[in-house]
Amino acid sequence: MLIERRDFLSTLTLAGAATLFSGNPLLGLASPKKDKLGIALVGLGYYSTDLLAPALQLTEKCYLAGIVTGTPAKAETWKAKYNIPDKNIYNYKNFDQIANNPDIDIVYVVLPPAMHREFVVRAAKAGKHVFCEKPMAPSVADCQAMISACRANKVKLAIGYRCQHDPNIQAYMKVAKEQKLGKVKMVNSAAGYVDNRTTHWKQNKALGGGVMGDMGVYALQGARLATGEEPISVFAQASTTRPEIYKEVEETMMFMLDFPSGAKAACQTSFGINMNYLQVNYEKGWLKMEPQSAYNGNKGSISDGTIINFPVKSQQAKQMDEDCLAIINNTELIAPGEEGLKDIRVVEAIYKSVASGKSVKI
């Protein structure tokens, strides 16, 4: 599928490029307020196929209105399965025509990270609100361009941080905010799984691969959300035990974070180790989560006897409904583009630390 995608991108016409940079002339026109928004999924890989599309059958504030794919066979399969009209099916070459489709209110970008900037900017210029999968993009510059494009075109940009919509994660965020157990002293945060694939984008540097382009964000978010602070410095080490697979990118990353309050975090993430947990030590107790960032079943306990276990039918459905409600009511998003930028600022510092072998200020 990636080969076809690159083919589509490389054959964009001058007319298409003109559309990309000219903006949407319909942006100024008033449109009636909807109580249910149409979403077009861009990229029909595993996450769209197995998680987002099924979740969109459970949502109350949005529905699957369209698709964008570089694979005609996939388009036919989805058309039949979800009853998607031909006029709501696009490829990467004619994507900008989505500006003229009132059925589609939101474009959900579910592509390799290196492609996020282009399609978020194109969606914004088409006058569509944007959901973008994590991590937001490979660089701070990309993130800032995405935020600016959405702001300039008066559309909202939400990052697909499903965990921040999960009441189990919100529970430990609340502990940090209220400081009932005192200040955070130390955080241990880990997220990883064994990935034996050899040709996926996650092994491809140009597409945004490497463990920090996927699971690393969960380990990082665990530390950021548990402290309620932004780190001020990082020391990181990258390693690879299977160079025949991870030729261009790291398989495992370990990084230490320092926070303004004096709290520290030890984070681990890997494509070669199964792990998913969070432990927070406070002045007056502790909190443990395992798993801390799974698709379902996140749960934990606190030293005061509190059990964290709030069942969620579908994180993705809850995430999309809450983000759509923010769009409908023009209220604040739980995880806007600025939240994605915060993570990538740290990720850039992590790679600088690996390259220099030294601690790096953020």
C-alpha positions as CSV (number, residue, x, y, z in Angstrom):
1,M,0.0,0.0,0.0
2,L,2.8,2.4,0.8
3,I,4.3,2.0,-2.7
4,E,0.9,3.0,-4.2
5,R,0.7,5.9,-1.8
6,R,4.0,7.3,-2.8
7,D,3.1,6.8,-6.5
8,F,0.0,8.9,-5.9
9,L,2.0,11.6,-4.1
10,S,4.7,11.8,-6.7
11,T,2.2,12.2,-9.5
12,L,0.3,15.2,-8.1
13,T,-0.5,17.6,-10.9
14,L,0.3,21.3,-10.9
15,A,-3.4,21.9,-10.6
16,G,-3.5,19.8,-7.5
17,A,-0.6,21.7,-6.1
18,A,-2.3,25.0,-6.8
19,T,-5.3,23.8,-4.8
20,L,-3.1,22.9,-2.0
21,F,-1.7,26.3,-1.5
22,S,-4.7,28.5,-2.5
23,G,-6.9,27.7,0.4
24,N,-10.6,27.0,0.3
25,P,-12.8,29.8,-1.2
26,L,-15.9,28.4,0.6
27,L,-14.5,28.9,4.1
28,G,-16.3,32.2,4.6
29,L,-19.8,30.7,3.8
30,A,-22.0,30.0,6.8
31,S,-23.2,26.4,7.2
32,P,-26.0,25.0,9.3
33,K,-25.0,23.6,12.7
34,K,-25.1,19.8,12.7
35,D,-25.7,17.4,15.6
36,K,-23.7,14.6,14.0
37,L,-20.5,15.1,12.0
38,G,-19.3,13.1,9.0
39,I,-15.7,11.7,9.2
40,A,-13.5,10.7,6.3
41,L,-10.7,8.3,7.2
42,V,-7.4,8.9,5.4
43,G,-5.4,5.7,5.2
44,L,-7.1,2.3,5.6
45,G,-4.4,0.3,7.4
46,Y,-4.9,-1.7,10.6
47,Y,-5.9,1.1,12.9
48,S,-8.6,2.4,10.6
49,T,-9.8,-1.1,9.6
50,D,-9.8,-2.8,13.0
51,L,-10.4,0.0,15.4
52,L,-11.6,3.3,14.0
53,A,-14.2,2.0,11.5
54,P,-15.8,-0.3,14.1
55,A,-15.8,2.5,16.7
56,L,-17.6,4.7,14.3
57,Q,-20.5,2.2,14.4
58,L,-20.8,3.0,18.1
59,T,-20.5,6.8,18.1
60,E,-23.3,9.2,18.7
61,K,-21.8,12.5,17.5
62,C,-20.2,11.3,14.3
63,Y,-20.3,8.7,11.6
64,L,-18.1,7.2,8.8
65,A,-18.9,9.4,5.9
66,G,-16.0,8.8,3.5
67,I,-12.6,7.3,2.9
68,V,-9.3,8.3,1.3
69,T,-7.1,5.4,0.0
70,G,-4.4,4.7,-2.6
71,T,-5.7,1.2,-3.0
72,P,-8.7,0.8,-5.3
73,A,-9.4,-2.7,-4.0
74,K,-9.7,-1.4,-0.5
75,A,-12.0,1.3,-1.7
76,E,-14.4,-1.3,-3.1
77,T,-14.3,-3.4,0.0
78,W,-15.1,-0.5,2.3
79,K,-17.8,0.8,-0.1
80,A,-19.6,-2.4,0.1
81,K,-19.1,-3.0,3.9
82,Y,-20.1,0.5,5.1
83,N,-22.3,1.6,2.2
84,I,-20.1,4.6,1.3
85,P,-21.3,6.5,-1.7
86,D,-18.9,6.9,-4.7
87,K,-18.8,10.7,-4.2
88,N,-17.3,10.2,-0.7
89,I,-14.4,8.0,-1.9
90,Y,-11.1,9.8,-2.7
91,N,-7.6,8.9,-3.4
92,Y,-4.4,10.8,-2.5
93,K,-4.4,12.6,-5.9
94,N,-7.9,14.0,-5.9
95,F,-8.0,14.5,-2.1
96,D,-8.3,18.3,-2.3
97,Q,-11.7,18.0,-3.9
98,I,-13.0,17.0,-0.5
99,A,-13.4,20.8,0.0
100,N,-16.6,20.6,-2.1
101,N,-18.2,17.8,-0.2
102,P,-20.7,18.9,2.6
103,D,-21.1,15.3,3.8
104,I,-17.5,15.4,5.3
105,D,-16.9,17.7,8.2
106,I,-13.8,16.0,9.6
107,V,-10.7,14.4,8.0
108,Y,-9.0,11.8,10.2
109,V,-5.4,11.4,9.1
110,V,-4.3,7.8,9.9
111,L,-1.0,7.7,7.9
112,P,2.6,7.2,8.7
113,P,3.9,10.2,10.8
114,A,6.0,11.6,8.0
115,M,2.8,12.1,5.9
116,H,0.8,13.8,8.7
117,R,1.8,17.4,7.9
118,E,0.9,17.3,4.3
119,F,-2.5,15.8,4.8
120,V,-3.4,17.9,7.8
121,V,-2.5,21.1,5.9
122,R,-4.4,20.0,2.8
123,A,-7.5,19.1,5.0
124,A,-7.3,22.5,6.7
125,K,-7.1,24.3,3.4
126,A,-10.1,22.3,2.3
127,G,-12.0,23.8,5.3
128,K,-12.3,20.5,7.2
129,H,-11.7,20.0,10.9
130,V,-8.8,17.5,11.4
131,F,-8.2,14.6,13.7
132,C,-4.6,13.4,13.4
133,E,-3.2,10.2,14.8
134,K,-0.2,10.2,17.2
135,P,2.6,10.9,17.1
136,M,1.7,14.3,15.6
137,A,4.7,14.5,13.2
138,P,8.4,13.8,13.1
139,S,9.5,17.4,13.9
140,V,8.5,20.5,15.9
141,A,8.5,22.5,12.6
142,D,5.9,20.1,11.1
143,C,3.7,20.4,14.2
144,Q,3.9,24.1,14.2
145,A,3.0,24.2,10.5
146,M,0.0,21.9,11.1
147,I,-1.3,24.1,14.0
148,S,-0.8,27.3,11.9
149,A,-2.7,25.9,8.9
150,C,-5.7,24.9,11.0
151,R,-5.7,28.2,12.9
152,A,-5.5,30.1,9.6
153,N,-8.4,28.2,8.1
154,K,-10.5,28.4,11.3
155,V,-10.7,24.6,11.8
156,K,-10.0,22.5,14.9
157,L,-7.1,20.1,15.1
158,A,-7.3,17.2,17.6
159,I,-4.5,14.6,18.1
160,G,-5.7,11.0,18.5
161,Y,-4.6,10.6,22.1
162,R,-7.3,8.1,23.0
163,C,-5.8,7.5,26.4
164,Q,-6.5,11.1,27.5
165,H,-10.2,10.4,27.0
166,D,-10.0,7.2,29.1
167,P,-11.4,7.8,32.7
168,N,-8.6,5.5,34.0
169,I,-5.9,7.8,32.7
170,Q,-7.9,10.8,33.8
171,A,-8.0,9.3,37.3
172,Y,-4.2,9.4,37.7
173,M,-4.0,12.9,36.1
174,K,-6.4,14.0,38.8
175,V,-4.1,12.7,41.5
176,A,-1.3,14.9,40.2
177,K,-3.5,17.9,39.9
178,E,-4.9,17.7,43.4
179,Q,-1.7,16.5,45.1
180,K,-3.5,14.5,47.7
181,L,-0.4,12.4,48.1
182,G,2.0,15.3,47.9
183,K,4.4,16.1,45.2
184,V,5.5,13.5,42.6
185,K,9.1,12.2,43.4
186,M,9.6,9.5,40.8
187,V,7.8,8.0,37.8
188,N,8.5,4.8,36.0
189,S,6.7,4.6,32.7
190,A,7.0,1.8,30.1
191,A,5.2,0.9,26.8
192,G,6.3,-1.7,24.3
193,Y,5.5,-4.8,22.3
194,V,7.3,-7.2,20.1
195,D,7.1,-6.3,16.4
196,N,8.7,-8.8,14.0
197,R,7.6,-7.1,10.8
198,T,10.4,-6.1,8.4
199,T,8.8,-3.8,5.8
200,H,6.3,-1.8,7.9
201,W,6.6,2.0,8.1
202,K,7.7,1.6,11.7
203,Q,11.1,0.2,10.4
204,N,11.4,3.0,7.9
205,K,13.1,6.3,9.0
206,A,11.8,8.3,6.0
207,L,8.2,7.5,7.0
208,G,8.7,8.4,10.6
209,G,9.6,5.0,12.0
210,G,11.4,4.1,15.1
211,V,9.9,3.3,18.5
212,M,9.7,7.0,19.4
213,G,7.4,7.3,16.4
214,D,4.9,4.9,17.9
215,M,5.0,3.4,21.4
216,G,7.5,5.9,22.8
217,V,4.8,8.5,22.9
218,Y,2.8,6.4,25.4
219,A,5.8,6.1,27.7
220,L,6.4,9.8,27.5
221,Q,2.8,10.7,28.0
222,G,2.7,8.5,31.1
223,A,5.4,10.6,32.7
224,R,4.0,14.0,31.5
225,L,0.4,13.2,32.6
226,A,1.4,11.6,35.9
227,T,3.4,14.7,37.0
228,G,1.2,17.3,35.4
229,E,4.4,19.1,34.2
230,E,6.5,19.5,31.2
231,P,10.0,18.1,31.4
232,I,13.0,20.5,31.3
233,S,15.8,18.1,30.4
234,V,16.3,14.6,29.1
235,F,19.1,12.0,28.8
236,A,18.4,9.1,26.4
237,Q,20.0,5.9,25.0
238,A,18.8,4.0,21.9
239,S,19.6,0.4,21.2
240,T,18.8,-2.4,18.7
241,T,19.0,-6.1,19.3
242,R,17.7,-7.1,15.8
243,P,19.7,-5.0,13.3
244,E,18.5,-7.1,10.5
245,I,15.0,-5.6,11.1
246,Y,15.8,-2.3,12.7
247,K,18.4,-1.1,10.3
248,E,17.5,2.5,10.0
249,V,15.8,3.2,13.3
250,E,16.0,2.3,17.0
251,E,14.2,-0.7,18.4
252,T,14.4,0.4,22.0
253,M,14.7,3.7,23.7
254,M,15.4,4.5,27.4
255,F,15.2,8.1,28.6
256,M,15.3,10.0,31.9
257,L,13.3,13.1,32.3
258,D,13.7,16.0,34.8
259,F,10.8,18.2,35.7
260,P,10.6,21.7,37.2
261,S,9.3,20.5,40.6
262,G,12.3,18.2,41.0
263,A,10.4,15.0,39.9
264,K,12.2,12.5,37.8
265,A,11.0,9.9,35.3
266,A,12.6,6.8,34.0
267,C,10.9,5.8,30.7
268,Q,11.3,2.7,28.5
269,T,9.8,1.9,25.2
270,S,10.5,-0.9,22.7
271,F,9.5,-2.9,19.7
272,G,11.3,-5.9,21.2
273,I,9.8,-6.1,24.7
274,N,6.3,-6.6,25.9
275,M,5.7,-4.0,28.7
276,N,2.9,-1.6,29.6
277,Y,2.9,-0.1,33.1
278,L,3.2,3.1,35.1
279,Q,4.3,3.6,38.7
280,V,4.3,6.9,40.4
281,N,5.9,7.5,43.8
282,Y,4.7,10.6,45.7
283,E,5.8,12.1,49.0
284,K,3.0,10.3,50.8
285,G,2.2,7.2,48.8
286,W,2.2,5.5,45.4
287,L,0.1,4.8,42.3
288,K,0.4,1.8,40.0
289,M,-1.2,1.3,36.5
290,E,-0.9,-1.9,34.5
291,P,-1.7,-1.7,31.7
292,Q,-1.4,2.1,31.4
293,S,-2.1,2.6,27.7
294,A,-3.9,-0.4,26.3
295,Y,-6.8,-0.2,23.9
296,N,-9.0,-1.4,26.8
297,G,-8.6,-2.7,30.3
298,N,-6.4,0.1,31.7
299,K,-6.6,-0.2,35.5
300,G,-4.6,0.5,38.7
301,S,-4.5,1.1,42.4
302,I,-3.4,3.8,44.8
303,S,-1.7,3.3,48.2
304,D,-4.7,4.8,50.0
305,G,-6.8,1.8,48.9
306,T,-8.4,3.5,45.8
307,I,-9.0,1.2,42.9
308,I,-8.8,2.6,39.4
309,N,-11.0,0.5,37.1
310,F,-13.5,2.3,34.9
311,P,-14.6,0.0,32.0
312,V,-14.7,1.7,28.6
313,K,-16.6,0.1,25.7
314,S,-14.5,1.8,23.1
315,Q,-11.7,4.4,23.7
316,Q,-11.8,5.4,20.1
317,A,-15.6,5.9,20.1
318,K,-15.3,8.0,23.2
319,Q,-12.4,10.0,21.8
320,M,-14.2,10.8,18.6
321,D,-17.5,11.6,20.2
322,E,-15.9,14.0,22.7
323,D,-13.8,15.7,20.0
324,C,-16.9,16.1,17.8
325,L,-18.8,17.5,20.7
326,A,-16.1,20.1,21.1
327,I,-16.4,21.0,17.4
328,I,-20.2,21.2,17.5
329,N,-20.1,23.4,20.6
330,N,-16.9,25.2,19.7
331,T,-15.3,24.3,23.0
332,E,-11.8,23.3,24.0
333,L,-10.5,19.9,22.8
334,I,-9.0,17.5,25.3
335,A,-5.9,17.0,23.2
336,P,-5.4,19.8,20.6
337,G,-2.5,20.2,18.3
338,E,-0.6,22.0,21.0
339,E,-0.6,18.8,23.1
340,G,1.0,16.8,20.2
341,L,3.6,19.6,19.8
342,K,4.6,19.2,23.5
343,D,5.4,15.5,23.0
344,I,7.4,16.1,19.8
345,R,9.4,18.8,21.4
346,V,10.6,16.2,23.9
347,V,11.1,13.6,21.2
348,E,13.4,15.9,19.3
349,A,15.4,16.4,22.5
350,I,15.6,12.6,23.0
351,Y,17.2,12.1,19.6
352,K,19.6,15.0,20.3
353,S,20.6,13.4,23.5
354,V,21.2,10.0,21.8
355,A,23.4,11.7,19.1
356,S,25.4,13.7,21.7
357,G,25.6,11.2,24.5
358,K,24.7,14.0,26.9
359,S,21.7,15.4,28.7
360,V,19.7,17.9,26.6
361,K,17.7,20.9,27.8
362,I,14.1,21.0,26.4
